[in-house]
Amino acid sequence: MTISIDKNEYKVSLSGHGTADVGIGGTTEKFVPNINISSWNDECWLNINPKWLVISDQIESFVDDKISIAVGDIEWKVLQSKDESIEMFIIFKSKPATNIFPLDVDFPEGLQWRYQGSLYEDWLANSVGLTWEEYQEACYRPDRVVGSYALYWNKKHNKYKTGKFGHMYAWEAIDNRGEKSKIPLEYSPVKKQLILNVDQKFLNTAKYPVTLTGMK
């Protein structure tokens, strides 16, 4: 990915996603594990920050187009995937003390979080006279979309097109053996948090390190 650096912020332009621009870190005295995504000349934006990962004197690294920082046994990493989306990873070298990991989110009024349930849930809400079998034949929903959130701006048409700002796909935990566990996402509008709720049994029996990431 093409990156420019301003103080402690790594800037990425996602040409495959319209006018989306990404800032990783921040214009602060030290690098923080923070992602800011903006579109339409900063009219709509989203900030994602795992505030529980507190940085003191740790220094980030930028190697092979990957930006990462480690705090004790936890590593936070960001990279740009082949489809030009931004991928965030949280890597635990040993079993964490909790299985709940909130991501604080901030955004302007007008950005809507639309939950994407299972195909069956979608059929119940939007079947328009089709049987479940007919709906299954007509529609398809990838596993990473089930339990995810589509983000829409409250404007569309012209430069906004459909108004879709982005998509927060479902996450999964992957251990060192390749074993996987899907992570339910819960968006709390009151706390303004996207909560990753990792299965505790998976963490108890996993072969570490364990990586949490958005599903491919």
N, C-alpha and C positions, 0 to 999 in steps of 0.2 A: 504494500500500500504506500501511496505517496504521503509523506508526513512533513509538516512544518512545525517548529517548536517555538512557543512564546512563553518565556519564563518556565513554569513547570506544567504547561499544558501542551499536549501533543494534538495537533489538528489534522483531521482527515476529512476529505470531501468524497462523498459517495455519489459518483456520477451515475451509477446505475439506479439510484433512487431519487431522481429529480434533483431538487436543490438541497438535499439533506447534507448538513455539515455536522461533524462530530468533534467534540473536544474531550480529550482523555486526560484527567488530572485536574488542573485548574491554575488560574493566575494567582497563586498563593505563594507563601514563602517556601513551602515544601510540597512535594508531590503527594496527592491524596487519591485513593481509589474511587474516582468519580468519573461518570460519563454524562456528557451533555449533548443531546441530539436536537438539532433545530432545522426547520424548513420554512419556506416562503419568507425569506429575509428576516428570520427570527420571530416571525409572527406567532408560530407555534413551536414549542420546544418541550423537551422532557429531560429531567435530571434524575440520574440513578446513582445512589450512594449507599454502600454497606457501612453505615456509621459505627457499627460494632467493631469494625476492623480499624483500630486506632493506630495511627502512624506517629512514631516519635522520631528516632534518628535513622530509620530505615531509608535506603536509597533505591529508587526504581531502576530497572534495567530495560534496555531496548535492544533486543537481539533478534535477528531474522524476522523482522516485522512484528515482533511480539513485545508488548509492553507489560511488565510484571513487577510486583513488589511482594516481598515475603515478610510476615510478622510472626516470629516464632515458628510453629508448625503449620502455619496457614499461608498459602500463596494465592494472590489475586492476579489474574492474567486477562489481557484483552488482545484480540487479533481480528483481522478482517478476513472473512471467509471468501471463497471463490465467487459466490453470488453477490459479493460486496456488502453483505450484512455484517454487523459488528457482533462478535461472540465474546461473552464474558465467562470466565472459568473461576471457580473457587476450589482450591485443592487443599485437602487435609492430609498431612503426612501421618497423623495419628488420630485416634478416635476423639471427636470433639465432645465438649462437655454438655452440649445441647443438640437437639435435632431441628430446632426452629431458627431460621436465618432470615430476618427481615431486610428488605432493600427499601430504603427511604426513597420516595419519588416526589418530585415537585414539577409543576406544569401550570400553564395559564388556564383560567376558566374558559371552558369551551372545548377542551380535549376530553373526549368521551372514551370510557373503557367498556368495551362490549365483550362480555364473556362468551366463549365458544364451547358449548357443551358437546356431548356425544351426538352422533348422527341420529340416534333414536330420539334424543331430547329435541333435536332440531325438527324431526318429523312430527312429533307431538305438537310443536308450536306452529309449524308451517306446512302441514301436509297437503293443504289445498285439495282435498278429496282423494289423494293417492293412498293406496294401501302401503303398509310397511315394506312389503316385497317390491312394489313398484318404486317406492322412494329409494330403496337401496340400489336398484338398477339405474336410477336417474342421477343419483348424487354420490359423491365420494368425499370423505374427510380423512386426511392423513392423521396418523396417530399423534403427531406433534401439535396438531391444531386442537385436538380434544383437550379441554381444560386450559386453553390459552386465552389471550385477550387481544382483540383487534382494536387498534387505537384510531379514532376518527376525529378530525377537526370539525367544528360546527359550521364550516363553509365548504361548498363544492362548486364544480363547474369552472370553466376558464382555467386559470393557473392551478386551481385546487383539484381539478379533475373529479375523482370520486370523493375527495376529502380524506382519503386514508392517509394517516401519518406514518403508521408502522404496525408491526405485529410483535407481541411478546409471546413467543411460542412456549409450549410446555417444557419443563426442565426434566433432567434425569440425573441420577447419581450412578457413577461407573467406578467399580473398584479395580484393583491391579490385576485381577483375573479376567476382567471383561464382563463381570456380572453387573446387571443393570437394575435400577429401581426407578420408576417414574415418580416425579415429585409434583404433587398437587400445588397449583398456584392459587393463592387467595389474595385478592386485592381488597384492602381496607380503605375506603374513602375517608373514614373518620381520622385514622392515623396517617393516611397518605403513605401507605406501605404496601409493597408487593412481598408477600410472605412465602418463603420456601419451607415446606414442611416435609422433611426427609424421614422416611420410614425408620424408626428406631431399631427394629429388628435387623434391617439391612446394615445399619452402622455397627451393630453389635457383632455381626458375623463377617463383615467385609474384610478383604485383604487390602491393607493400606499401602500406598495413598489412595484416597477416594476423591474423585473429581465431580463437582456439581457444574452442570452446564445446560444451556438451551439445547433441545433435541434437534438433530440434523434432519 
